[in-house]
Amino acid sequence: MARISGVDLPGRKHIWISLQYIFGIGPHIAKVICERAEIPLDKKADDLDENEIRRIREVIDADFKVEGDARRERAMNIKRLMDLGCYRGLRHRKGLPVRGQRTHTNARTRKGPRRGAMRR
C-alpha cells in the first residue's frame, strides 16, 4: 500500500483515482501529477514500485499544496474574511450559508437541527 502525504492510497484503484484521496487533489490535478511523474493512468496503486512513488511525491511536493498546508490555507482565508468583517465573513461567523442560498426554510446543514416552538 502506497503512502503519500500521510494518506494510505487504496491499492485496487487506478492511481489517478487513488491520488484523489489526498486533500487538495482532484481529478484534473491527479492526471497532471501522473503525467509529470510519467506514470500511466490505468496503473493500479498496488502495482507502483518505490521509484514511481518517489516521483509522485517529488511532483506533489514541488508544485501542489496538499493535506495540512491546503487545510491551513483554507482556514486562514476564512479567518481573514471574518477579521475583515465583510459579508461573507459575517455569514461564516454566524454559521449561515455564505453563497446566497435562502435560509427561510432550508439551510439545515449549516444551521443545525430545528429548534421546536417554545411551549408555555
N, C-alpha and C positions, 0 to 999 in steps of 0.2 A: 504494500500500500504506500503510495507516494504521499509525502507530507510537504506542503509548500505554504509558507507564510503562516505556520501554525495551524493549518487546516488539513485533515486527512481527506484526500481525494477518493471518491468512490471508484473502485477498481474496474467494475464491469461496464462502465460507461465510456463513451468516446472521450478523448482528452479535452476537446473543446467544450463538452458538456460538463465534465468534471471540474474544469477551471472556474466555472460559474458558481461553485460552492464557496469561493473566496469572496468576501465582501469587497465590493468595488470593481468586480469583473463581471461584465455582462456578455451577451452573445458576440457582439462585434469585437470587443476588446479581446475576448478569448481566441477568436480566429486570428486577430492580428498577432497575438503572442505566439500562437502555433506557427504562423507564417515566418515571423522573425527568428524563432528558435529552430526553424527548418524541420518541423515535425508534421507528418501527415495528419489531417483532421480525423480520419477514420481509425486511427490507432487507439487502442484501449489504454486506460491509465495503468492497468496492471502490467502491460507489455513494455512500459518505459524502462530503459536502463538508467543507471546513475548519471551517465553523461548527458542524456536528454533532460533529466530532471534538473541537473545543474544549469543547463542552457535556459530552461524555462525560468528558473529562479533569477538568473542574471538579467533576463529581459524584463521581468517584473520589477526587480529592484532598480534597474536603470531608468525605466520610463513611466511607471504607474504608481499611484498611491493606493494601497490596499490595506484591508483589515484595520489595525489600530490607527494608522495615520489618516485613513479616509473617515473613520468614525469621529476622530478628534476634530478634523477639519469641518465636518458637518455640524458637530456640536458647537464649535466656535462661531460658525456662520449664524446659527440660530441665536446664540448668546449675543452676538453683535447686533442683530435685529432687535432683540429685547432691550439691550442697553440704549440703543438709539431712540427707542420709544416710538418707532414707526408703526403703522397699522398692522403689518404682518407680525412684528414683534409683540404687540399687544395681544393679538389673537393667540400666539404661542403661549404667552404668559397666562392667559385665561383658560387655555385648554380647549379652544374652539377651532373650527375649521379655518384654515388660513387662506384658501384659494377661492373664496367667493361662493361656497356652497350655501344652500339655505339651511337654517337651523330651527325653523319654527316646528317642523315635525320630524326631521331626520337628524343626522349627525350623532347618532348614538355611539359610534365608535370613539369619537373624540370627547363627548360629554359624559360618557359612562352610563350605567343603568338608570332607568327612570326613577325619579323620586315621586312616590304617590302623593295624592292630595292629602293635606293635613286634616285630621278629624278633630272635632271639639271634644 
